[in-house]
Amino acid sequence: MLEQRVARLEDDMKEVKASLKTVESRLGAIEIVLARIDGRLDGIDGRIAGLEGRIAGVDARVSGLPTTWTILTITFTTWAVGSGILIFALNFLKR
């Protein structure tokens, strides 16, 4: 009876070993994929630094743009000065 139990255990161990080999081969493939991903991530650091510089440049440009209130002030001032010149010219031509 003991021999039968040992024989069954040996058969089961063959299946376990076969499963482990399959898992080991998959782990090897996963390690290769992870190495490729790691290589790609190393190149991203430089790209991110370049993007940070570009974003800083865009931020500087945007902060230099006039605000809505500045544009409105310039527009209304121009209209007021133009109206004043027009009124002065019309009064001058009446005489």
C-alpha positions as CSV (number, residue, x, y, z in Angstrom):
1,M,0.0,0.0,0.0
2,L,2.9,2.4,0.8
3,E,4.3,1.8,-2.7
4,Q,1.1,2.8,-4.3
5,R,0.9,6.0,-2.3
6,V,4.5,6.8,-3.2
7,A,3.9,6.1,-6.9
8,R,0.9,8.5,-6.8
9,L,3.0,11.1,-5.1
10,E,5.7,10.7,-7.7
11,D,3.1,11.1,-10.5
12,D,1.7,14.2,-8.8
13,M,5.2,15.7,-8.5
14,K,5.8,15.2,-12.2
15,E,2.7,17.4,-12.8
16,V,3.9,20.0,-10.3
17,K,7.3,20.1,-11.9
18,A,5.8,20.5,-15.4
19,S,3.6,23.3,-14.1
20,L,6.6,25.0,-12.5
21,K,8.6,24.8,-15.7
22,T,5.7,26.5,-17.5
23,V,5.5,29.2,-14.8
24,E,9.3,29.7,-15.0
25,S,9.2,30.2,-18.8
26,R,6.4,32.7,-18.4
27,L,8.3,34.5,-15.7
28,G,11.3,34.7,-18.1
29,A,9.1,36.3,-20.8
30,I,7.6,38.7,-18.2
31,E,11.1,39.7,-17.1
32,I,12.0,40.5,-20.8
33,V,8.9,42.6,-21.2
34,L,9.7,44.5,-17.9
35,A,13.2,45.1,-19.1
36,R,11.9,46.7,-22.3
37,I,9.4,48.8,-20.3
38,D,12.3,49.9,-18.0
39,G,14.3,51.0,-21.0
40,R,11.5,53.0,-22.4
41,L,10.9,54.7,-19.0
42,D,14.6,55.7,-18.9
43,G,14.1,57.7,-22.1
44,I,11.0,59.4,-20.8
45,D,12.9,61.3,-18.1
46,G,14.7,63.4,-20.7
47,R,11.5,64.0,-22.6
48,I,9.8,65.2,-19.4
49,A,12.6,67.6,-18.7
50,G,12.3,69.0,-22.2
51,L,8.5,69.5,-21.8
52,E,9.0,71.2,-18.5
53,G,11.3,73.8,-20.2
54,R,8.7,74.3,-23.0
55,I,5.9,74.7,-20.5
56,A,8.0,77.3,-18.6
57,G,8.5,79.2,-21.9
58,V,4.8,79.1,-22.7
59,D,3.9,80.2,-19.2
60,A,6.3,83.2,-19.6
61,R,4.6,84.2,-22.9
62,V,1.1,83.9,-21.5
63,S,1.9,85.9,-18.4
64,G,3.2,88.7,-20.8
65,L,-0.1,88.9,-22.6
66,P,-2.4,91.8,-21.8
67,T,-5.4,91.1,-19.6
68,T,-9.0,91.6,-20.6
69,W,-9.2,94.8,-18.5
70,T,-6.0,96.2,-20.2
71,I,-7.5,95.6,-23.7
72,L,-10.8,97.2,-22.7
73,T,-9.0,100.2,-21.2
74,I,-6.9,100.7,-24.3
75,T,-10.0,100.3,-26.5
76,F,-12.2,102.8,-24.6
77,T,-9.3,105.3,-24.3
78,T,-8.7,105.2,-28.0
79,W,-12.5,105.8,-28.6
80,A,-12.5,108.7,-26.2
81,V,-9.4,110.3,-27.7
82,G,-10.8,109.7,-31.2
83,S,-14.2,111.2,-30.2
84,G,-12.4,114.2,-28.7
85,I,-10.4,114.8,-31.8
86,L,-13.5,114.5,-34.0
87,I,-15.5,116.9,-31.8
88,F,-12.6,119.4,-31.8
89,A,-12.3,119.1,-35.6
90,L,-16.0,119.6,-36.2
91,N,-16.0,122.7,-33.9
92,F,-12.9,124.1,-35.6
93,L,-14.5,123.6,-39.1
94,K,-17.8,125.4,-38.0
95,R,-16.0,128.7,-37.5
